[in-house]
Each structure stands twice: as C-alpha cells, then as structure tokens.
Amino acid sequence: MDTRQSEDSSDFKRRYLKDGKMTSIPSKQKYRTEMLLYLGSLFTPDRIYCEPEVNATLQAHFQDFAYLRRALVDGRILERSSDGSRYWLISK
C-alpha cells in the first residue's frame, strides 16, 4: 500500500468508524473504496463463508448488512455462489 492509500484509509477510519463500527456509508468514491477494503479485511482468504456468517460479520459493523454484502460483491471483493449461499474473498 502506498502512502496515499494509507492516508485515505486513515481518513476513512477517522471519518466513518467509531468504536470499530461504521457510522454511515461514505458518499465519496475514494471512501467507498476504502470501506470495501476495510470490510474485506474482516474475512479470511481461502475460506468459504455461508450467507449467515457474512451477514453476522457485516452486521457487527453496520446495521444494513445486506447493502454491505451487495457492495462487496459488486466491488469484486467477495465472490458468491450462483445460489447466493456461499461467499469467499476474491484473490488479488
């Protein structure tokens, strides 16, 4: 991670996290990207999660877990099975 990314990440955490929970969804794209990277870091590579596990992990950080789950899939951080029952981190 370069210095600029590190600054953006720190700025995201300062603006949008309180006691480890998100206070709101960022409106600026750079903060949304940092949000997705932060949320992606909550999951272990090479592990498959069932939907309730993903929901519980995300709900611990923001009440609208369905929005976050969709954002992680759309943002290509998480992949999901065709039936939506399993999720895993996309290898980068």
C-alpha positions as CSV (number, residue, x, y, z in Angstrom):
1,M,0.0,0.0,0.0
2,D,1.5,3.4,-0.9
3,T,1.5,6.5,1.3
4,R,-1.6,8.0,-0.4
5,Q,-3.7,4.8,0.1
6,S,-2.6,4.7,3.7
7,E,-3.7,8.3,4.3
8,D,-7.0,7.6,2.6
9,S,-7.5,4.6,4.8
10,S,-6.7,6.5,8.0
11,D,-9.0,9.3,6.8
12,F,-11.8,6.8,6.2
13,K,-11.4,5.3,9.6
14,R,-11.3,8.7,11.3
15,R,-14.5,9.9,9.4
16,Y,-16.6,6.8,9.3
17,L,-15.6,4.4,12.2
18,K,-16.5,4.8,15.8
19,D,-15.6,2.0,18.2
20,G,-15.0,-0.3,15.3
21,K,-18.4,0.3,13.8
22,M,-19.3,2.3,10.7
23,T,-21.4,5.4,11.4
24,S,-22.6,5.9,7.9
25,I,-21.9,4.9,4.3
26,P,-19.4,7.2,2.5
27,S,-20.7,9.3,-0.3
28,K,-17.3,9.9,-1.9
29,Q,-16.0,7.1,-4.1
30,K,-12.5,7.1,-2.6
31,Y,-14.0,6.5,0.9
32,R,-16.3,3.8,-0.5
33,T,-13.3,2.1,-1.9
34,E,-11.6,2.3,1.5
35,M,-14.8,1.0,3.1
36,L,-14.8,-2.1,0.8
37,L,-11.1,-2.8,1.5
38,Y,-11.7,-2.4,5.3
39,L,-14.7,-4.7,5.2
40,G,-12.8,-7.2,3.0
41,S,-10.1,-7.4,5.7
42,L,-12.7,-8.8,8.1
43,F,-12.7,-12.1,6.0
44,T,-10.1,-14.8,5.9
45,P,-8.6,-15.7,2.5
46,D,-9.2,-19.2,1.2
47,R,-12.2,-19.7,3.5
48,I,-15.8,-20.2,2.3
49,Y,-18.5,-18.5,4.3
50,C,-22.2,-19.2,4.4
51,E,-24.5,-16.3,4.0
52,P,-25.5,-16.1,7.7
53,E,-21.7,-15.8,8.6
54,V,-21.2,-13.0,6.2
55,N,-24.4,-11.2,7.4
56,A,-23.3,-11.6,11.1
57,T,-19.8,-10.3,10.3
58,L,-21.1,-7.3,8.4
59,Q,-23.9,-6.5,10.9
60,A,-21.4,-6.2,13.7
61,H,-20.0,-3.2,11.7
62,F,-23.2,-1.6,10.3
63,Q,-26.9,-2.4,10.5
64,D,-27.6,-2.5,6.8
65,F,-25.6,-5.7,6.2
66,A,-27.4,-6.5,3.0
67,Y,-26.2,-3.3,1.4
68,L,-22.6,-4.0,2.5
69,R,-22.8,-7.6,1.3
70,R,-24.0,-6.4,-2.1
71,A,-21.3,-3.7,-2.3
72,L,-18.6,-6.2,-1.5
73,V,-19.8,-8.5,-4.4
74,D,-20.3,-5.6,-6.8
75,G,-16.9,-4.2,-5.8
76,R,-15.2,-7.5,-6.6
77,I,-14.0,-8.0,-3.0
78,L,-16.2,-11.0,-2.4
79,E,-17.5,-13.6,-4.8
80,R,-20.6,-15.6,-4.2
81,S,-22.0,-18.9,-5.5
82,S,-24.8,-18.8,-8.1
83,D,-27.4,-19.6,-5.4
84,G,-26.1,-16.9,-3.0
85,S,-25.4,-19.4,-0.2
86,R,-21.6,-19.2,-0.1
87,Y,-19.1,-16.3,-0.2
88,W,-15.3,-16.1,-0.4
89,L,-12.7,-13.4,-0.9
90,I,-11.5,-12.9,-4.5
91,S,-7.8,-13.4,-4.8
92,K,-6.0,-10.3,-5.9
